[in-house]
Amino acid sequence: MKCPYPPRDTRTPPESFPRTSLCPKSMMPPVFEILTQNHFAPLRETACDAVIIGDSIVRHIRATAAKGKVHTRCFPGARVLDVSAQVPAILKKNIGAVVLHAVTNNIRRRS
């Protein structure tokens, strides 16, 4: 539908333009509010029954349990003591089982 008002003179300075639209509100397109909230918790924040923690080798391990969820926590480059230091913090979250895997980064390289 065409606007019934004549076009504005574009040579007029912008300060003299009216602040309201030239078309009546009935001819304006509807304005919809877009919600940007996420109502879902990230999967990492959901409760789980078991945790696999280790160095970079456990990065792509996807385990399943008969009941509950299993999360994998990867600490790339971590040594045995680094990974085992994470266990007390994980046990505070009331986890049923913890699988600790960290062995390969403790081997010293010799030239």
BAFI-3210 file (N, C-alpha, C; in Angstrom, 3 decimals, decimal comma, padded with zeros to 6 digits):
// residues 111
n [1|2|3|4|5|6|7|8|9|10|11|12|13|14|15|16|17|18|19|20|21|22|23|24|25|26|27|28|29|30|31|32|33|34|35|36|37|38|39|40|41|42|43|44|45|46|47|48|49|50|51|52|53|54|55|56|57|58|59|60|61|62|63|64|65|66|67|68|69|70|71|72|73|74|75|76|77|78|79|80|81|82|83|84|85|86|87|88|89|90|91|92|93|94|95|96|97|98|99|100|101|102|103|104|105|106|107|108|109|110|111]
n.u [000,851|000,563|001,962|-000,106|000,828|002,723|006,114|008,983|010,890|014,124|016,129|015,897|017,259|018,231|017,446|015,005|013,187|010,219|009,732|008,088|006,658|005,718|003,740|000,612|000,032|-001,419|-000,534|002,033|004,497|004,072|005,710|007,781|008,797|011,942|013,051|015,949|016,760|018,013|016,509|017,473|019,718|023,246|024,739|026,977|026,498|024,565|023,450|025,422|026,303|028,732|032,199|034,755|038,039|041,029|044,104|044,828|044,136|041,634|039,871|037,996|036,387|033,346|031,230|028,718|026,253|024,395|022,363|021,780|024,163|027,329|030,104|032,894|035,993|038,592|042,025|044,330|047,757|048,196|049,714|050,031|049,807|048,632|046,116|045,067|044,784|042,425|040,416|039,344|037,715|035,816|034,617|033,181|030,827|029,022|029,307|028,952|030,900|034,347|036,564|039,906|042,353|045,541|048,561|050,497|051,900|053,883|056,223|059,603|061,327|064,124|067,130]
n.v [-001,173|002,177|005,155|007,851|010,458|013,168|012,852|013,842|016,892|016,512|018,324|019,938|020,943|018,503|019,208|020,446|018,479|016,731|015,013|012,861|010,093|010,187|008,586|007,237|005,442|003,142|002,242|001,505|-001,076|-003,951|-004,134|-006,440|-007,879|-009,218|-011,905|-012,627|-014,422|-017,385|-020,258|-022,662|-024,686|-024,917|-027,983|-028,780|-027,814|-029,346|-031,828|-034,729|-038,267|-039,520|-038,800|-038,340|-037,597|-036,157|-035,933|-034,614|-036,879|-037,867|-036,199|-036,620|-038,649|-040,206|-041,302|-043,531|-044,149|-046,601|-045,478|-042,062|-039,372|-038,968|-036,997|-035,558|-034,301|-032,456|-031,736|-030,377|-031,178|-031,609|-033,087|-036,053|-035,213|-032,711|-033,324|-034,968|-033,104|-031,869|-033,525|-033,265|-030,929|-031,748|-033,870|-032,531|-031,919|-033,948|-036,394|-039,649|-041,482|-041,309|-041,248|-041,347|-040,385|-040,112|-040,421|-040,326|-037,871|-037,720|-038,890|-038,421|-036,620|-037,546|-036,424]
n.w [000,000|-000,818|000,567|001,543|001,715|000,296|-001,017|000,951|000,770|-000,093|-000,001|002,158|005,258|007,768|010,407|010,253|009,721|010,574|013,692|013,816|012,028|008,550|007,594|008,639|011,749|011,287|008,864|009,246|009,545|011,694|014,881|016,358|019,397|020,039|021,758|023,572|025,436|026,963|027,912|028,682|030,481|030,119|028,950|030,388|032,911|034,055|036,412|037,257|037,390|037,249|036,616|034,267|034,445|033,203|031,266|027,981|026,538|027,263|026,058|023,884|024,806|025,220|027,438|028,695|031,185|033,061|034,567|034,872|034,150|032,489|032,702|030,990|031,856|030,684|030,918|029,244|028,787|031,445|034,322|036,396|039,121|038,724|037,621|039,635|041,626|041,020|041,849|044,618|044,409|042,570|043,909|045,848|044,657|044,958|043,455|042,103|041,015|040,111|037,484|036,999|034,775|033,888|032,713|030,686|030,408|032,308|031,583|031,101|028,624|026,789|025,277]
ca.u [000,000|001,370|001,729|-000,909|001,467|003,741|007,486|009,627|011,923|015,395|017,076|015,672|018,197|017,633|016,882|013,629|012,313|009,414|010,216|007,150|006,595|004,733|002,663|-000,118|000,424|-002,108|000,195|003,375|004,563|004,067|007,018|007,773|009,919|012,735|013,618|017,283|017,086|018,116|015,869|018,055|021,036|024,246|024,865|028,050|026,037|023,572|023,990|025,880|026,580|030,134|033,066|036,043|038,963|042,361|044,825|044,202|043,701|040,213|039,101|036,881|035,708|031,929|030,807|027,325|026,013|023,075|021,474|022,475|025,027|028,773|030,789|034,332|036,745|039,907|043,015|045,449|049,102|048,257|050,412|049,244|049,498|047,712|044,775|044,582|044,425|041,054|039,465|038,570|036,680|034,760|033,912|032,276|029,572|028,227|029,437|029,015|032,148|035,340|037,589|041,073|043,258|046,657|049,806|051,478|052,676|054,926|057,428|060,576|061,919|065,588|067,681]
ca.v [000,000|003,377|006,190|008,918|011,759|013,395|012,663|015,022|017,566|016,059|019,439|020,620|020,459|017,491|019,765|020,882|017,325|016,410|013,848|011,751|009,487|010,800|007,627|006,965|004,205|001,992|001,798|001,088|-002,523|-004,265|-004,304|-007,589|-007,928|-010,427|-012,327|-013,203|-015,200|-018,820|-020,876|-023,981|-024,681|-025,633|-029,386|-028,927|-027,404|-030,275|-032,780|-035,989|-039,325|-039,933|-037,853|-038,836|-036,469|-036,558|-035,039|-034,439|-038,160|-038,098|-035,110|-037,058|-039,815|-040,012|-042,500|-043,567|-044,934|-047,228|-044,436|-040,797|-038,812|-039,015|-035,851|-035,706|-033,073|-032,587|-030,735|-030,644|-030,952|-031,824|-034,282|-036,821|-034,380|-031,645|-033,892|-035,438|-031,925|-031,490|-034,486|-032,762|-029,980|-032,504|-034,672|-031,655|-031,806|-035,145|-037,266|-041,042|-042,147|-040,481|-042,007|-040,480|-040,929|-039,210|-041,175|-040,148|-036,632|-037,790|-039,488|-037,384|-036,767|-037,493|-036,132]
ca.w [000,000|-000,965|001,573|000,928|001,833|-000,745|-000,522|001,541|-000,011|000,474|000,087|003,424|006,277|008,651|011,643|010,057|009,514|011,758|014,428|013,653|010,702|007,663|007,385|009,880|012,432|010,718|007,681|009,650|009,785|013,128|015,507|017,251|020,331|019,876|023,035|023,404|026,623|026,805|029,071|028,881|031,115|029,322|029,338|031,370|034,231|034,575|037,388|036,666|038,355|037,139|035,916|033,790|034,375|032,779|030,368|026,672|025,973|027,544|025,452|023,036|025,378|025,523|028,152|029,130|032,397|033,064|035,076|035,081|033,119|032,696|032,105|030,786|032,115|030,065|031,300|028,330|029,298|032,892|034,801|037,366|040,292|038,307|037,470|040,939|042,426|040,664|042,424|045,770|043,983|041,891|044,912|046,597|043,914|045,215|042,291|042,519|040,621|039,428|036,774|036,850|033,756|033,590|032,844|029,619|030,470|033,326|031,014|030,757|027,293|026,798|023,957]
c.u [000,896|000,984|000,980|-000,240|002,520|005,144|008,063|010,637|013,266|016,418|016,921|016,662|017,502|017,004|015,414|012,678|011,474|009,921|009,280|007,164|005,526|003,554|001,927|000,279|-000,239|-001,375|001,602|003,391|004,588|005,491|006,904|008,997|010,633|013,381|014,957|017,702|017,151|017,550|016,437|019,425|022,022|024,421|025,936|027,594|024,978|024,235|024,402|026,206|028,026|030,906|034,337|036,946|040,335|043,004|044,121|043,708|042,202|039,306|037,869|036,187|034,277|031,424|029,333|027,228|024,616|022,019|022,305|023,384|026,485|029,371|032,275|034,986|038,161|040,793|044,257|046,795|049,255|049,003|049,557|048,857|048,530|046,277|044,227|044,223|042,993|040,007|038,705|037,458|035,515|033,961|032,964|030,904|028,709|028,158|029,584|030,348|033,046|036,351|038,722|042,027|044,317|047,945|050,863|052,344|053,757|056,215|058,373|061,157|063,430|066,079|068,824]
c.v [001,235|004,411|007,354|010,292|011,929|013,187|013,963|015,617|017,211|017,174|020,211|020,081|019,493|018,052|020,136|019,712|017,099|015,120|012,648|011,265|010,182|009,865|007,405|005,610|002,974|001,445|001,317|-000,425|-002,808|-004,486|-005,451|-007,538|-009,267|-010,749|-013,002|-014,028|-016,679|-019,465|-022,258|-023,844|-025,392|-027,056|-029,593|-028,571|-028,342|-031,273|-034,075|-036,979|-039,781|-038,894|-038,579|-037,618|-036,981|-035,527|-035,026|-035,740|-038,393|-037,073|-035,604|-038,313|-039,431|-041,304|-042,390|-044,438|-045,537|-046,234|-043,177|-040,416|-038,952|-037,813|-036,153|-034,353|-033,275|-031,422|-030,975|-030,290|-031,199|-033,114|-034,943|-035,961|-033,255|-032,160|-034,348|-034,273|-031,472|-032,373|-033,922|-031,791|-030,704|-033,330|-033,837|-031,576|-033,056|-036,049|-038,701|-041,700|-041,164|-041,415|-041,038|-041,123|-039,879|-039,985|-040,739|-038,911|-036,651|-038,415|-038,362|-037,666|-036,635|-037,224|-037,061]
c.w [000,000|000,087|000,923|000,971|000,744|-000,168|000,014|000,569|000,631|000,577|001,389|004,448|007,249|009,917|011,469|009,797|010,763|012,408|014,279|012,218|009,867|007,407|008,701|010,457|011,828|009,497|008,019|009,869|011,287|013,634|016,505|018,141|020,162|021,217|022,789|024,614|026,276|028,066|029,384|029,515|030,193|029,849|030,397|032,774|034,805|035,516|036,697|037,778|038,326|036,334|035,507|033,691|033,985|031,885|029,011|026,047|026,197|026,865|024,698|023,554|025,724|026,151|028,517|030,375|032,307|033,543|035,270|033,928|033,507|031,979|031,987|031,005|031,617|030,509|030,441|028,953|030,783|033,209|035,871|038,566|039,941|038,222|038,818|041,861|042,138|041,343|043,629|045,371|043,312|042,893|045,765|045,936|044,031|043,981|042,788|042,212|039,884|038,786|036,490|035,848|033,448|033,789|031,849|029,759|031,543|032,806|030,606|029,381|027,406|025,394|023,636]
res [m|k|c|p|y|p|p|r|d|t|r|t|p|p|e|s|f|p|r|t|s|l|c|p|k|s|m|m|p|p|v|f|e|i|l|t|q|n|h|f|a|p|l|r|e|t|a|c|d|a|v|i|i|g|d|s|i|v|r|h|i|r|a|t|a|a|k|g|k|v|h|t|r|c|f|p|g|a|r|v|l|d|v|s|a|q|v|p|a|i|l|k|k|n|i|g|a|v|v|l|h|a|v|t|n|n|i|r|r|r|s]
***
